[in-house]
Amino acid sequence: MAHASLADTGFGSATAGPAQVLIVDDSVVARSVLGRMVEGTRRFRVAAAYSDVRAALDYLKTHSVDIILLDIEMPGIDGLTALPDVISAGRGAKVLIVSSAAEQGAAVTVQALALGAADTLVKPGIGAFGGRFAEVLEERLSRLLETHAHPAPPEPAAAVHPAPVPVTPQHHGAVHLPDDFELVAIGASTGGIHALSQLLRAIPAKFQVPILVTQHLPVSFMSYFATQLAVLGGRPCDVAADRMRIRPGRIIVAPGDAHMRVVRTSDGSAIRLTHEKATSGCMPSVDPMFESVAQVFGARALGVVLSGMGRDGCEGARDLIDAGARVLAQDQASSVVWGMPGAVANAGRASAILPPDEIGRLIARRGGAA
């Protein structure tokens, strides 16, 4: 049997009430157990459960869901290979990888997050499914639902932002960044890890301008993520802590459970962590980082928005532009999801729209490190 329909599994039909969950797992036992756990919550219900990716993709052509539980190790098309297509077909649905191979720091976990998965969860052996796993699953689903969709109001048609001069990738050579910018602030989400790796590889180790990164990732992954960025960037990378000083030649990444803001100090600048609700609904959010960078560094800052769902970073990009700074956005062709950079570009707040490796080379050239 290619899939298990709602009738086959005993689950009710999709409604507009509880959040809809699609399960994709080749194990009939896993589908059944995961389905009962989802149905056992009050906030979620199973829209459908399938044993292979092709059937799930066909379902998503005509149905919308909020969250997709995706196994990795499946016959035919495996979960990692299918992940970009699942994300695209999901049209904004968050993908939670549920697999026995999804240990923290494991290669498949890193790859899944790089390809755009919202989170990962280790699936226990069939005999080890229990109450604790059900609690963790519900907690992960709830967290994903809270950040699922909080769209910002559309940009007024009459809004004018004269500072940026949007350009197409083939005209990026005309872009002029100030030679003396003192901070690079990068925001990213779905597909952002891959884009970050390309960007950082294009920046030589001698580049001394501090780099701040707000990437939407689970809390448990941040330490490993910082380690990976240190390797990719050829420079130290730390997970932000409250009152941490911003120093040359280093990367600081926002923790998964707080916004990373910048404040002035008597001898420079430092990080402050905050927990207020952001307009985008994201935690951490790019907007508070950009807003505070604009306040402290003004025209001496550079903002970058990479692949990601939603509009996080768009309002903060306006603050940077109004302060005289420049904002670079990833182009659509290289983005896993052109939500965040597309919002910035469509609002007229992008000084250039480029692939991430070209953004890196442009940063390095204007920063005197090329």
N, C-alpha and C positions, 0 to 999 in steps of 0.2 A: 504493500500500500504506500503510495507516494506521500500521503499526508494524512493528518487526522483532522477532520472538520469539527466544528462546534458540536454537531450532533453526535459524532463518533466519540468525542471525549466526555460528553455529558455536560459541557459548559453551556451557559445560556448565550443568547444572541447579544451582539454588541449593542450598547445603548449610549446615550449622551451623558450618562451619569458618571460612574467610576471611570478612571483612566484605563485605556485599552492597552493590553499587553499581547504581543505576538511572540510565541515560543518557537524556536527553530533548533531542534536537537534530534539526532538520528535514533536515540534510545527511547523506546516507547515507555520504559519505566521512568526515565528522567522527565519526559514530557508530562507524564501523569503526575509525578510527585511535584514538579515545579508548578504545574497547573493548579493542583489542589492548594499549594501554598499561596499562590497568587489569589485564588478565589477565597481563601481564608481571611484575607484582609478586607477592610471596608472601603479602601480607596481604589482598588484595582480589580480588574476582571480580565479573563482570557478572551481575546477576540478570536484567536485561532492558534492551532499548534501544528507544526509541520515537521516532517522528518528530513527534508532536503531543501536546499536553498532555492532551487528553481521554482518549486511550488510556492515558497514564501514570496518570491519576487512577483510571481503571477498574482498572488493575493494582493500585494501592495499596489498593483496597477489600478485596482478599483476600490481599495479600502484604505482608511487612514487609522494609524495607531499612535499611541504616545510613546511607548517604550518597546524595544525589541530585545528579547533574550536570545543570544546567539551562541551556539556551541562552536568550538574551533575544529575539533577532530571529527570530521564526517566524511563518508564516502562520496565520491564524485567531486563536487566543488566544495572545498573546505571553507571554514568560516573566515579565515584571513584573506584568502583569495577573493571571496565574495563580499568582504566588508565594504569596499568603496561603492559597489553596486547597491548593497543593502541600504547604506546611508543615503544614497541618491534617491532610491525608490521610496524610502521612508519619509521624504519631504519634511524633515525637521524632527522626526522621531529620534529619541536617544537610544543608542545601542549599548547594551550591557553584555559584555562577554561573560558567559558562565561556562567555565571549562576546567577540567582537572589539570590542564596545562598552564593555567593562568596564575602561577605563583608570582608573588611580588618580585620584580626584578628579572623574571624569566624572559628569554628572548622573545617569545610569542606575546608576552604582555606588553613589552616595549613596542613591538611592531603593531599590535592592535591599537594602542593609544596613538602611535604615530600615524596610523591610517585613519583615525577619526573616531574610534570607540570612545564613549563617554566615561566608561568605568569598566573594571574587570572584577570578577568574583570567582574564587576557587570553588569548583563543584566537588563535593566530597564523593567518596565511593557510594554505590547504591545502598549499601547497608549502613552508611554513616549519616544519611539524611536525618536530621533531627530538629528539635525545637530551636536550638541555637542558630542553625543555618536559616531556618524560617525567619527568625528575628532579623538576622543580618540582611537577608534578601529584602524584606519589607523596608528596612532602613535605607538600603541602596535605592530601591524603587522610589521611595518618598523623596529622597534627595534629588534624584533625577527629575521627578515630576515638578519639584519646586523651581527648577531652573529650565523647565521645558520651553516655555514661551511667555516672555514678558515683553512684547514689542513696544518700542518707544513710539511716540507719536510721529507721524510722517513729517518730513521736512516741508515747511510752507513753500509754495511755488515761488513766492516773491522774495524769498530769502536770498541775500547776496553776500558772498564772502570773497572780497576782491584779492586777498593776499595770495591764495594758492593759484597756480596756473595748471590745471589738469592737462596731462599729456598722455599720448598713447605710448606703448612700449617702444615703438620704433623711433620715437622722438625723445627718448630719455636723455640723450646727450645734451639737450638744451637746458636740462635742469641744473640749477645752481644752488648748492647748499653752502651756508656760511662755513668758512674754514675754521672758525673758532667755537663751534658748538661744543658744549661741555657735558652733555648727557644724551644717551640714546634710550628711549623708553619704547618697549615692544609689547604689543598685545596680540594674543593668538588664542585659538580654541580648536575646533575640529580640524584635523589635518595640520595643525600648527607645529607639531614637533618635527615633522619632515621638513617643513618650510624653514623652521629655525635652524635645523642642521645645515641646510644649504646656505642660508644667510651667514651663519657663523664661520663656516668653512672658507668663505670668501673674504673674511677679515683677518689680516695678519696678526700674529701674537703681539707684535710691537704696538698695536693700536691701544692707547691708554685711556680713552674716554670710557667712563663707567657705563654699563649696560644694565637696565632694569627690564625684567620680563614678568608679565602677568599672563600666565597660560592656564586655561581651565583644565584642571586635572584633579583626580582624587587626592585627598590629604596624604594617604599612605604612600603615594608614589613620589611625593615632592623631593625627598632626600635623594632617591635614586635619579630622578630627573636632573637635579642639580649636579650630581656626579657626571652624568652624561654630557651636560652642557659644558662642564669644565673641560672635558676631553675634546668635544667638538670645537669649542672656542679657544682652546689653548691658553686658558687663563683661569684663575680661581673663580669658583661659583659657590655662593652661599644661599641657603633658604633664609628669607628675610626674618629678622627678629626685631622686636620693638626697640627703637633708639639705635639700631645698627648704623654706623657711619658709612657714608657712600664714599668709596675710595677709588682712585684711578686704577685702571687695568683689571677690574673685577666685574663679575656678573652677579646680580642679586635677583632671585626669583621670589615671587609672592608665595606665601604658604597657601595651602588649599582651603584654609578656613578663615581668612582675613584679607581685607583690602590692603594693598601696599601704597601708602602715601609718602610724599616727600615733604620735609620741613627744613627751614633754615636753622643753622646752629651758629655759634660764635666763630667757628673756624671752618665753616663749610655747609654741609647738608647731611641729613640723616633720614632714616626710615621711621615712620610711625604706622602701626597696624591698627586698623579700625574694623568695626563689624556692622556698620549701619546698612540698611537695605538699599541696594543700588537700583537705579532706574531699570537697568537691564535684567535685574533679578539674579545676576550671577554673583558667585562668591568663590574666588575673588573676582573683582570687576576691573576692567581696563579703564573705565571712565574716571573713577577716583584717582587712579595713578596719573592719568593724563592731566586732569584738572589741577592736581597739586604740583605736578612738574611745570605746568604753565605758570602757576603762581610764583614758584621759586626761581625757575630758570628762564622763563620768558622766551625771547628769541634765541637764547643760547641752548635751546633744547631741540631734539629731533624725535618725532614720533613715528612709529612704524606699526601698521596693522596688517596682520597675516591671516591666513585661512581660518574660517570659523563661522558657525551658525549665528544668526541673530544680528543685532546692531551694537553690541557692546564695543565701546571705543569711539562711536560716532559722535556722541555728545562731548566727550573729552577732546576729540580732535578739533571740535569747534573752539574750545578753550585755548588749545595750542595755537591755532591759526590766529585767533583774536590777539594773542600775546606776541605775535610776530614770528612764531616758530614754523617749521616745515613738517609736513606729514607725508610719509610714503606708504602706499597701499600695494598689496600683492595683486597681480593681475588675475583675471578670471581663469585663463587657460591653465595656470599652474596650481590653482586653489582646489582643494578637495571640496570645500563649500565656500562660495563667494558671497557669504552673507555679511560678515563684519567688514572686510575690505570693500565690498561692493557698496555698502551703505555709506562709507566714507567717500568713495569715488562719486557716487550718485548725488551726494550732498554738496559736491564741489569743494571738498576739503582735502583732496589729495594733490600734493605738489608733483607727484609722479606715480604712475601705475606700472609696476614692474614685476618680473619674476624674482623670487627671493635671493637667488645668487647675484643678480644684477643689483638688487638693493644693497647687498653686502659690499659689493665692489664700489658702489657709489659712496657708501658710508666711509669705507676705507680711504677712498681717494680724497674726499673732502675733509677727512679727519687727519690727513697728512701721513697715512700709514701705507698707502699703496706703493 
